[in-house]
Amino acid sequence: MANENYNGIPNCWDVMGCNGVLRKTCTAYPYQGKACWIVTGVKCGQGEHIMEDASEKILYCRNECRFYKENIKANF
């Protein structure tokens, strides 16, 4: 999914408060900030959780991620 499908939804790094260094090493940056929940290797929780497995990533996002709960789950 491209970011243009997410009008009005902020980038995850803005919601989660990721600094520039963390942002630039994250696999969601710079093009998947609104769809980070479908990208593996993302540095979730400000780098505390790095999930290489897609099923682990989706479960984390659905159950733990504030960005996902407030912006994706709430709007789709």
Stockholm file with secondary structure:
# STOCKHOLM 1.0

chainA/1-76         MANENYNGIPNCWDVMGCNGVLRKTCTAYPYQGKACWIVTGVKCGQGEHIMEDASEKILYCRNECRFYKENIKANF
#=GR chainA/1-76 SS CCGGGSTTCCCHHHHHTCCHHHHHTSTTTTTCTTSGGGCTTCEHHHHTEECCSHHHHHHHHHHHCHHIIIIIITTC
#=GC SS_cons        CCGGGSTTCCCHHHHHTCCHHHHHTSTTTTTCTTSGGGCTTCEHHHHTEECCSHHHHHHHHHHHCHHIIIIIITTC
//
